Amino acid sequence: MDASEIPDEIPDDIAAVIAECWPEGVVGEFDTDESYFHDIRPALERDLKRIPGAALMWQTEMEDDGGGWQSYHVFFVAPQEDEFEFDTETENVAEPEEPGAEQIAVTSAGKGWYGCVVAVSYAASFAAMNLGELAEFDDGSAQLPDIVSYAYSEENGEPVDIDAEYLDILGEDAFRKLDDLRASIAKVLAKHEVGVLDQAILDLPAPDLSPDSAVLADGPLLVRDAFFFRGV
């Protein structure tokens, strides 16, 4: 697929990268061990940890943990202030001690953090950012941040405006701090020649792309699916 076959709405430079990544027009699993990302990761991680007033709270494990394949690495960076921490809980089903007895719902307390989710593509030097949260529970489980969101409004079925959601949760002052943190992260990424794709670009349709059978995709592919996708 030539860059000229990418829809005009997609900027030419991004269209060219998509065409280079997927010359046959089929998005699929690839060898992430060969990614440029491994060369920049140590310095990128170091610089994210050096952002004043913030901490790198979590990142994708590089080893295969059986959780499925994905085309991107996630960093979660959060401000180190009390207003970005919250108490939470999760409910799991415990197996009964006696055979035939009913399963019991067990609630486990936990602690969470609001922050910035940073996804860096293994396929090309692009990143996507969103607001999100990390939660860890007393039972050892966790709610992990991810750039891929399938949250839809119960009222109209439209995708949830994540910024509006966190503005409502945190208030204007705290939200502004998260926005400033996003700007600091973008500068770190730019230092390592990784460009942040705007939400409007990520949401553009890419009708000439299709997923192979191992890619988890719901509906027609978008620009985001060319760089940030999961597989089985």
Secondary structure, DSSP 8 states (H G I E B T S, - for coil): --GGGS-TTS-HHHHHHHHHH-TTSEE----GGG-THHHHHHHHHHHHHTSTTEEEEEE--SS--SS-EESEEEEEEEESSGGGEEEEEEEEEE--SSTT---EEEEEEEEEEEEEEEEEESSSSEEEEEEEEEEEETTS-EE---S----B-TTT--B--HHHHHHHHH-HHHHHHHHHHHHHHHHHHHHTT-EE--HHHHTSB-TT-EE-TTEE--SS-BHHHHHS-EE-
